[in-house]
Amino acid sequence: LWRFGYSARLLKSNHFRTAASNTSFPALWMLLAPYPGRTPGLFVVVKKVSFFTMPESVENKADLELYLPHPEVRGMTLLNREAFKRTVVVPVVKVKKETVNTLLKSLKHMVLQRPGLKRVVDDPEDEDRRLVILDPYKIPQFSLGESEQEVLKQLNVCPEVSKYNLELTYENFKSEEILRAVLPEGQEVTSGFSRVGHIAHLNLRDHQLPYRHLIGQVLIDKNPGITCVVNKTSIIDSTYRNFQMEVLAGESNLVTKVQGENNTAYELDFSKVYWNPRLSTEHERIVELLKPGDVLFDVFAGVGPFAVPAAKRKCRVFANDLNPESYSWLLHNCKLNKVENKIKAFNMDGRDFLRGVVREELSRELPLLKEEQKTSFHIVMNLPASAIEFLDVFRHLLAGEPCSTAGLPTVHCYGFSKHDDPARDIQERAEASLGTSLDGRCSTYLVRNVAPNKEMLCISFQVPAEVLYKRPCPDEAKPASKRLCTSQDFSEERLLS
C-alpha cells in the first residue's frame, strides 16, 4: 500500500489497522474507498476480480443446489428444459393466512427471491396456514437469529423453522446459471449481448460455438422481447461496414425497429447496415453541441443516428452514406421521424461528398456570414477505421479568404487507437492528414473501449484557415485573380506581416 502513495497517517490510523486486521485482502481495498484518486486502475482490477469470483463464493456454500441446475445438463448442446428439474430442501416458517403479508414485509431480507418462484405456498398439513419460503443461504443451519425470532414472536408466529422439498425447474434458473451448468467447467460463460430492437447480437468465443444454438434459445427464454439471436461470424471489414452473421435461435427476421433518444425511432435491416447500440450516448453528446439553425454535414451517416436528431433540433442537415442500403433506410427514417424536409440525403463516396456537397455549401454560405450571426457548421465523420485518412480533403478545399474565423467548420472525427497514449496518437494522425499542428486547437474524447488495448476516440477541432483556404496572392507575371497561394505562401505572409 505504501508503494501506491497512501499516507502514513492513513496506514497507521487505529481505524484502518483494526479493520485491516479483520479483513480479507480483496475486501481491504474497500477500506480505501473514502480516499479516491490514488490508484484508480487498481480499483478497476479489484472490481473485475470480485465480480468474476462471486459465483465461486456462492458455490462454496453448503446448500449450492439452489443455484445450480441438475449436474446431468453439463455438455448439453440441444436445449432440453425437462433435464433442469431438481428438488432441493429449503427452510420455511408456518404462518396463518392473515399474517402472511405482514411477515413478508418484516422479513423481506430473509425471504427467498428466485425468478418464477412463489415465495408463499400452501401448507399440505393445514389449509388455514401458509408456508413462507426463506433463503437457505441466509439461514444455513435452518435456525433464525434472535432478532428474526423476536419479530415472529411479536406477530404471534412460531419461530420454528421447518424443512420443505422445493421442486426447481428450468424457469427458476437465471440464464447465467443455466449456461454455467451447461458449458465445460472453468470456461467463460457468455450472457451479455447487444440488443437491437427484437434482436440480440452476440460475439461468441470459439469454445462457446458448439453450444451456440442452446445459448441463443436460453437468451430468448430469459429476455422478454427478444425473438431473434444472432452471432457475428466476421469482423467489420467490408466497404459498407456490415458483417456476416448467423441466426442462432428464433425467427430469421432481421428487419427491426430501435427507439432512440428524444422520441426518435429507426428502422433498419441489421444484416445489411451498420448499427451499434453502444454509441447512443455519443450520438446524444454530439447533437447536444448543435443549436437550432446550425448546419450539420454527416459524411458517413448510416441510417441517421446523428442526422435525424439534429434535424429534430431544427438544424439543416446534409447526410451521406456510400452503402445503398444505408441510404435507403436513411430516407425511410427521415420520413418515419417527419424530418424529410430538413435533411438532404446523398449516396456518395465520402471524399466525393466532401469535395462536392460540403465544398459547395461552405463556399456559398461562409462569405455571407456576418459577425453577429450565430450559425455554426459541424462535420461528423463517424468511420473510425479510416475517417482520419479523409482529413486530407480539407487541404485547400475552399478558395479565397476566410470572412470570419468563428465561421470555420468544426470537425468531429472518430478513430481507433491501440497506442499507449490514444489521445496523442489520434491527434498526431489527424495532424499528419491535415498538414498542420492542432496543439491548443483540438479536444479528444474517449468514446468507448472496443477491445483489450483498443479505444474508440473522437477528435474535435475547427479546420484551420491556412488548411481550408487557398488564398489569392499577387504575382508580377499574372493577375492576382489568376494565381492561388499555397499553404506555405500563406504561412510566410503571416510571418512577414
C-alpha positions in Angstrom: 0.0 0.0 0.0 2.9 2.4 0.8 4.2 1.9 -2.7 0.9 3.2 -4.1 1.1 6.5 -2.2 -1.2 6.2 0.7 -0.1 8.4 3.6 1.4 7.3 6.8 -1.5 8.9 8.7 -4.0 6.7 6.9 -1.9 3.5 7.1 -1.2 4.0 10.8 -4.7 5.1 11.9 -6.3 2.9 14.5 -9.5 2.6 12.4 -7.5 1.3 9.4 -5.3 -1.1 11.3 -8.2 -2.6 13.3 -10.4 -3.0 10.2 -7.5 -4.3 8.1 -6.5 -7.0 10.7 -10.0 -8.5 10.4 -10.5 -8.1 6.7 -9.6 -10.3 3.8 -7.3 -8.8 1.2 -9.9 -8.2 -1.6 -12.2 -6.6 0.9 -9.3 -4.5 2.3 -9.4 -2.3 -0.8 -13.0 -1.2 0.1 -11.5 0.5 3.2 -9.7 2.8 0.8 -13.0 3.9 -0.9 -13.1 7.2 1.1 -9.6 8.0 -0.4 -10.2 8.1 -4.1 -7.8 9.3 -6.8 -4.8 7.3 -5.7 -4.8 4.1 -7.7 -7.9 4.2 -10.0 -6.6 1.4 -12.2 -6.1 -0.9 -9.2 -9.7 -0.3 -8.1 -11.0 -1.3 -11.5 -9.0 -4.5 -11.3 -10.3 -5.4 -7.9 -13.9 -4.8 -9.0 -13.4 -7.1 -12.0 -11.9 -9.8 -9.9 -14.6 -9.7 -7.3 -17.3 -9.8 -10.0 -15.9 -12.9 -11.7 -15.1 -14.7 -8.4 -18.6 -14.1 -6.9 -20.1 -17.3 -8.4 -17.3 -19.3 -6.6 -18.2 -17.8 -3.3 -21.8 -19.0 -3.9 -20.7 -22.4 -4.9 -18.6 -22.7 -1.7 -21.8 -22.5 0.4 -23.3 -25.7 1.8 -26.6 -25.8 0.0 -25.4 -25.0 -3.5 -28.2 -26.9 -5.3 -30.5 -23.9 -5.1 -28.3 -22.0 -7.6 -27.3 -25.0 -9.8 -29.4 -27.0 -12.3 -29.1 -30.8 -12.3 -25.5 -31.8 -13.0 -26.5 -34.1 -15.9 -27.1 -31.0 -18.1 -23.3 -30.5 -18.4 -22.3 -30.7 -22.1 -25.8 -30.3 -23.4 -25.9 -28.7 -26.9 -29.6 -29.1 -27.7 -31.8 -27.5 -25.1 -33.8 -29.9 -23.0 -35.7 -27.9 -20.4 -37.0 -31.0 -18.6 -33.5 -32.0 -17.7 -33.1 -29.0 -15.4 -35.6 -30.2 -12.9 -34.4 -31.0 -9.4 -35.7 -31.0 -5.8 -33.9 -29.1 -3.0 -34.6 -28.7 0.7 -35.3 -25.2 1.8 -36.3 -23.6 5.2 -39.9 -22.4 5.7 -41.9 -20.9 8.5 -45.6 -21.7 9.0 -47.9 -18.7 9.1 -51.6 -18.0 9.4 -53.1 -16.7 6.1 -54.0 -13.3 7.5 -50.4 -12.8 8.8 -48.6 -13.6 5.5 -48.3 -10.1 4.1 -47.1 -8.6 7.4 -44.5 -11.3 7.8 -43.2 -10.8 4.2 -42.6 -7.1 4.9 -40.9 -7.8 8.2 -38.6 -10.5 6.9 -38.3 -9.4 3.3 -34.5 -9.6 3.5 -34.7 -13.3 4.6 -37.4 -14.5 2.0 -36.2 -16.5 -1.0 -36.1 -14.5 -4.2 -35.9 -16.6 -7.3 -37.3 -16.0 -10.8 -40.7 -17.6 -11.4 -40.8 -19.0 -7.9 -43.6 -18.4 -5.4 -42.5 -17.2 -2.0 -45.6 -18.5 -0.3 -47.1 -22.0 -0.8 -49.9 -23.9 0.8 -49.3 -25.9 3.9 -50.2 -29.5 3.0 -51.0 -30.2 6.7 -53.1 -27.2 7.5 -55.4 -25.4 4.9 -55.6 -22.3 7.2 -51.8 -21.8 7.1 -49.2 -21.0 4.5 -45.5 -21.8 4.2 -43.2 -18.8 3.7 -40.0 -20.0 1.9 -36.8 -18.5 3.3 -33.4 -18.2 1.7 -31.2 -21.2 2.8 -28.0 -19.1 2.3 -29.2 -16.7 5.0 -30.4 -19.5 7.3 -27.8 -22.1 6.7 -28.5 -24.0 9.9 -32.3 -23.9 9.5 -32.5 -21.7 12.6 -33.4 -18.0 12.8 -31.3 -15.4 14.6 -32.5 -13.7 17.8 -33.8 -10.6 16.0 -35.8 -12.6 13.5 -37.2 -14.8 16.2 -38.3 -11.7 18.1 -40.1 -10.4 15.0 -42.0 -13.7 14.7 -43.0 -13.6 18.4 -44.4 -10.1 18.0 -46.6 -11.4 15.1 -47.6 -14.5 17.2 -45.8 -16.8 14.7 -43.9 -19.8 15.9 -40.2 -19.1 15.3 -39.5 -22.8 14.5 -38.0 -23.3 11.0 -39.2 -26.4 9.1 -37.8 -28.1 6.0 -39.6 -28.2 2.7 -38.9 -30.1 -0.5 -38.9 -27.5 -3.3 -39.0 -28.5 -6.9 -37.0 -26.3 -9.2 -37.5 -26.2 -13.0 -35.8 -24.5 -16.0 -38.0 -21.4 -15.4 -36.5 -20.9 -11.9 -32.8 -20.6 -13.0 -31.2 -17.5 -14.4 -29.5 -17.5 -17.8 -26.0 -17.2 -16.2 -26.7 -20.3 -14.0 -28.0 -22.3 -16.9 -25.1 -21.6 -19.1 -22.6 -22.1 -16.3 -24.1 -25.5 -15.7 -24.0 -26.5 -19.4 -20.7 -25.2 -20.6 -17.4 -27.0 -19.6 -16.2 -26.2 -16.1 -13.8 -23.3 -16.0 -14.8 -21.9 -19.4 -16.0 -18.3 -19.8 -19.8 -18.0 -19.8 -21.5 -15.5 -22.2 -24.7 -13.9 -21.1 -24.1 -10.3 -22.3 -25.3 -9.1 -25.6 -26.2 -6.0 -27.7 -29.9 -5.5 -28.2 -31.1 -4.1 -31.5 -34.9 -4.0 -31.3 -36.0 -7.6 -31.1 -32.5 -8.9 -32.0 -29.9 -10.0 -29.5 -26.4 -9.7 -31.0 -23.6 -12.0 -29.6 -19.8 -12.2 -30.2 -19.2 -15.8 -29.2 -15.7 -17.2 -28.4 -14.5 -20.4 -30.1 -15.1 -22.6 -27.1 -18.8 -21.4 -27.0 -19.6 -22.2 -30.6 -20.7 -25.9 -30.0 -23.3 -24.5 -27.6 -24.3 -21.5 -29.7 -27.9 -22.7 -30.6 -28.6 -23.5 -26.9 -27.2 -20.1 -25.8 -29.4 -18.4 -28.3 -32.5 -20.2 -27.1 -31.7 -19.5 -23.5 -31.4 -15.8 -24.2 -34.8 -15.8 -25.9 -36.4 -17.6 -23.0 -34.9 -15.3 -20.3 -35.3 -11.9 -22.0 -38.8 -10.8 -22.9 -39.0 -9.1 -26.2 -36.0 -10.9 -27.7 -37.2 -13.1 -30.6 -34.0 -13.5 -32.6 -30.4 -14.2 -31.6 -27.5 -13.7 -34.0 -23.8 -14.3 -33.7 -21.3 -12.2 -35.6 -19.1 -14.5 -37.8 -16.7 -11.9 -39.3 -15.2 -8.6 -38.4 -16.4 -5.3 -39.9 -14.0 -5.1 -42.8 -16.4 -4.5 -45.7 -16.8 -1.3 -47.6 -20.3 -0.9 -46.3 -19.4 -1.6 -42.6 -21.7 -4.6 -42.2 -20.7 -8.1 -41.2 -21.7 -11.7 -41.7 -23.9 -13.2 -39.1 -25.6 -16.5 -38.2 -29.1 -16.7 -36.7 -28.7 -19.0 -33.6 -32.3 -19.1 -32.4 -35.7 -17.6 -33.0 -37.1 -16.0 -36.1 -34.9 -15.0 -39.0 -36.5 -11.6 -39.4 -33.5 -9.1 -39.2 -35.5 -6.0 -40.1 -36.0 -4.3 -36.7 -37.1 -1.1 -35.1 -35.0 0.8 -32.5 -36.2 3.5 -30.2 -33.6 6.3 -29.9 -33.3 9.4 -27.8 -35.6 12.4 -27.9 -38.5 10.5 -29.4 -36.6 9.3 -32.4 -37.0 5.9 -33.9 -35.1 4.0 -36.6 -36.0 1.0 -38.7 -33.2 -1.0 -40.4 -32.1 -4.3 -41.7 -29.4 -5.3 -39.2 -27.8 -7.7 -41.7 -27.2 -5.0 -44.3 -26.4 -1.8 -42.5 -24.2 -0.7 -39.6 -25.8 -0.1 -36.2 -24.2 0.0 -32.8 -26.4 0.5 -29.8 -23.4 1.3 -27.6 -22.9 4.6 -29.5 -26.3 6.1 -28.4 -24.7 8.2 -25.7 -22.1 9.5 -28.2 -24.9 10.4 -30.7 -26.6 12.4 -28.0 -23.4 14.1 -26.9 -22.7 15.5 -30.4 -26.3 16.5 -31.1 -26.3 18.5 -27.8 -23.5 20.7 -29.2 -25.8 21.8 -32.0 -28.1 24.8 -31.8 -31.2 25.5 -33.9 -30.1 26.9 -37.2 -26.7 25.2 -37.3 -25.6 23.2 -40.3 -24.5 19.5 -40.0 -22.7 17.6 -42.6 -22.8 13.9 -41.8 -20.2 12.2 -44.0 -20.8 8.6 -43.0 -24.4 8.9 -41.9 -25.6 5.3 -41.8 -29.3 5.1 -41.2 -29.3 8.5 -39.5 -28.4 8.4 -35.7 -26.7 11.8 -35.9 -28.7 13.3 -38.8 -32.3 12.6 -37.6 -32.0 14.0 -34.0 -30.0 17.0 -35.4 -32.9 17.7 -37.8 -35.4 17.4 -35.0 -33.3 20.0 -33.2 -34.1 22.3 -36.1 -30.7 22.1 -37.8 -30.1 21.9 -41.5 -28.6 18.5 -42.3 -26.7 17.1 -45.3 -26.3 13.4 -44.7 -24.4 10.9 -46.9 -23.6 7.2 -46.9 -21.9 5.0 -49.5 -23.9 1.9 -48.7 -27.1 1.9 -50.9 -29.0 0.0 -48.1 -28.0 2.6 -45.5 -29.0 5.4 -47.9 -32.4 3.7 -48.4 -33.0 3.3 -44.7 -31.8 6.9 -44.1 -34.5 8.2 -46.4 -37.0 5.9 -44.7 -36.1 7.1 -41.2 -36.3 10.7 -42.3 -40.0 10.1 -43.2 -40.5 8.0 -40.1 -39.4 10.9 -37.9 -41.1 13.5 -40.1 -37.8 15.4 -40.9 -37.6 14.6 -44.6 -37.8 18.4 -45.4 -34.9 19.2 -43.2 -32.4 16.6 -44.4 -30.8 16.3 -47.8 -29.6 12.8 -48.3 -26.8 11.5 -50.6 -25.4 8.2 -51.7 -21.8 9.0 -52.5 -18.2 8.2 -51.5 -17.2 10.2 -48.5 -14.4 12.1 -50.4 -16.8 13.0 -53.2 -19.3 14.2 -50.7 -16.7 16.5 -49.0 -15.3 17.8 -52.3 -18.8 18.3 -53.8 -21.7 19.0 -51.5 -19.7 20.2 -48.5 -17.4 22.5 -50.6 -20.4 24.0 -52.5 -22.4 24.7 -49.4 -19.5 26.2 -47.4 -18.4 28.3 -50.5 -21.8 29.7 -50.8 -22.7 30.3 -47.1 -19.4 31.2 -45.4 -18.9 34.5 -47.3 -22.5 35.5 -46.3 -21.8 35.1 -42.6 -21.7 38.3 -40.5 -20.0 38.6 -37.2 -23.3 38.9 -35.3 -24.7 35.7 -36.9 -24.5 32.6 -34.7 -24.7 29.9 -37.3 -22.1 27.1 -36.8 -21.1 24.4 -39.2 -20.3 20.9 -38.0 -18.9 18.0 -39.9 -19.3 14.5 -38.4 -17.0 11.7 -39.7 -18.0 8.5 -37.9 -16.0 5.9 -39.7 -13.4 5.1 -37.0 -11.5 2.5 -39.1 -10.4 5.1 -41.7 -12.1 8.5 -41.2 -8.8 10.2 -40.2 -7.4 9.3 -43.6 -10.2 11.5 -45.2 -9.0 14.7 -43.4 -6.6 15.5 -46.2 -9.6 16.5 -48.3 -9.8 19.7 -46.2 -6.5 20.9 -47.6 -7.3 23.9 -49.8 -11.0 22.8 -50.0 -12.1 26.4 -50.4 -10.7 29.4 -52.3 -10.4 33.0 -51.2 -10.0 34.3 -47.7 -12.0 33.5 -44.5 -14.6 36.1 -43.7 -14.6 35.2 -40.1 -12.6 32.6 -38.1 -15.7 32.0 -36.0 -17.4 30.6 -39.0 -14.8 27.9 -39.7 -16.4 24.5 -39.7 -15.9 22.2 -36.7 -15.0 18.6 -37.5 -15.8 15.7 -35.2 -13.7 12.8 -36.5 -13.6 9.3 -35.0 -10.8 6.8 -34.9 -9.5 3.7 -33.2 -6.2 3.5 -31.4 -4.1 0.8 -29.8 -1.4 3.3 -28.6 -0.4 3.7 -25.0 -1.5 7.3 -25.3 -4.5 7.1 -27.6 -5.4 10.8 -27.4 -1.9 11.8 -28.6 -2.0 9.1 -31.2 -5.3 10.3 -32.7 -4.1 13.9 -32.7 -0.8 13.1 -34.4 -2.5 11.1 -37.1 -5.0 13.9 -37.7 -2.2 16.5 -37.9 -0.4 14.3 -40.5 -3.5 14.2 -42.7 -4.2 18.0 -42.3 -0.6 19.0 -42.7 -0.6 21.3 -39.7 -0.4 21.2 -35.9 -3.5 21.1 -33.8 -1.8 21.8 -30.4 -4.2 24.0 -28.4 -6.8 23.8 -31.2 -8.4 20.4 -30.6 -10.0 18.3 -28.0 -10.2 14.5 -27.8 -13.0 12.4 -26.2 -12.8 8.8 -25.2 -16.0 7.2 -26.6 -15.6 3.6 -25.5 -13.3 0.6 -25.1 -13.7 -1.6 -28.2 -11.4 -4.4 -27.2 -8.5 -5.0 -24.9 -5.9 -2.3 -25.7 -8.2 -0.8 -28.4 -10.0 2.5 -27.8 -12.5 4.5 -29.9 -12.0 8.3 -29.7 -13.4 11.4 -31.2 -11.2 14.4 -32.0 -12.9 17.7 -32.5 -11.4 20.9 -34.0 -12.1 23.8 -36.2 -10.4 23.4 -39.5 -7.5 25.9 -39.5 -7.9 28.7 -42.1 -4.5 28.1 -43.5 -5.5 24.5 -44.2 -9.0 25.1 -45.5 -8.4 28.1 -47.8 -6.3 28.7 -51.0 -5.6 32.5 -50.7 -5.2 34.6 -53.9 -1.9 36.5 -53.8 -0.1 39.0 -56.1 2.1 37.8 -58.9 4.1 40.1 -61.2 3.5 37.8 -64.2 -0.2 37.1 -63.7 -3.2 39.0 -62.4 -3.8 38.3 -58.7 -7.1 36.5 -59.6 -5.2 34.0 -61.7 -2.9 32.7 -59.0 -3.6 30.9 -55.8 -1.2 30.8 -52.8 0.0 27.6 -51.3 -0.3 27.0 -47.6 3.5 27.7 -47.4 2.9 31.1 -49.0 0.1 31.8 -46.6 2.4 30.9 -43.6 5.3 33.0 -44.9 3.0 36.0 -45.5 1.8 35.8 -41.9 5.3 35.7 -40.6 6.4 38.8 -42.7 3.3 40.8 -41.6 
